Amino acid sequence: MTKDILLHPFLLSIVMITIAFVLKVLVDKLAKNRAEKKEKDIRYIAHNIKHFINFVMMISLLFVWSTEIQNFALSIAAFAVAIVLATREFIQCVIGFFYLVTTRPFRVGDWIQVGDYFGEVAETDWIKTTMHEIDIHTYQFSRKTIYIPNNKLITSSIKNLNFVKRFVTHHFIIVRRESFNPYPIHDTLTEQAKLYCEEFQEVASRYNSMIERKLDAKISGPEPVIHFGTTDLGEFKASFTLFCPTEKALEIEHKLTECFFALWYKEAEKNKEDEGEV
């Protein structure tokens, strides 16, 4: 029991500090007496000796408290690991925010796609990115708000759809089961598509050229393209590609669909009459 008390690190530390203090006092006195006798300034020697005493004292204290320091370090490490595990999602979100700030894949007001979500960026902060959801098929706001944690923006692909905000390459398909030669209506349908796009043709050409320069790539447009083909089941398929203002895309699609069916049924009746005559 007495041995444990005498070997306690706290008691040993007091003894070491006391011994070091006494030694430094003795060094000061010896240096002062020697300086008086030899009339020479040797304070720098005293300072060096005291520094050495301090160094030995610190090493000795570290040795005496090594077990306690090791246990304390392990406790701190375990606590730090627990904190990191408990807040890893939060930490990842903060890292994601710095990723957005440094790379700037989008800014507030841009239309973007993150995974399966489409929307207009409303706000970004340290934890999340807020978007107003957009139905990409109708280009209309769905009146829903999407909150995406910033850590998802690191692992998910981000598509910047800001060019779609004004002009869009709009695709739609019409499928029919009737089988007859549809190509007589192709030129008329194409002329109607050009007529519907005529009012914004000049602006579309400039916007299309600007996008191509920025992307350094060739994109479809601004002329409308209509392609006739078949599905995997052998049914007739008409594919339409239009480069038009986003707010007019559905309107032009409706007009072309109406025009297509008018021409289609007219051609169908003509083919029936021809078959009847035969």
Secondary structure as GFF3:
##gff-version 3
##sequence-region A 1 278
A	DSSP	alpha_helix	2	6	.	.	.	ID=ss1
A	DSSP	alpha_helix	9	38	.	.	.	ID=ss2
A	DSSP	alpha_helix	43	64	.	.	.	ID=ss3
A	DSSP	alpha_helix	66	86	.	.	.	ID=ss4
A	DSSP	alpha_helix	88	103	.	.	.	ID=ss5
A	DSSP	beta_strand	111	114	.	.	.	ID=ss6
A	DSSP	beta_strand	117	124	.	.	.	ID=ss7
A	DSSP	beta_strand	128	135	.	.	.	ID=ss8
A	DSSP	beta_strand	140	149	.	.	.	ID=ss9
A	DSSP	alpha_helix	152	155	.	.	.	ID=ss10
A	DSSP	beta_strand	158	160	.	.	.	ID=ss11
A	DSSP	three_ten_helix	162	165	.	.	.	ID=ss12
A	DSSP	beta_strand	167	176	.	.	.	ID=ss13
A	DSSP	three_ten_helix	183	185	.	.	.	ID=ss14
A	DSSP	alpha_helix	186	197	.	.	.	ID=ss15
A	DSSP	three_ten_helix	198	200	.	.	.	ID=ss16
A	DSSP	alpha_helix	201	215	.	.	.	ID=ss17
A	DSSP	beta_strand	225	230	.	.	.	ID=ss18
A	DSSP	beta_strand	236	245	.	.	.	ID=ss19
A	DSSP	three_ten_helix	246	248	.	.	.	ID=ss20
A	DSSP	alpha_helix	249	277	.	.	.	ID=ss21
###
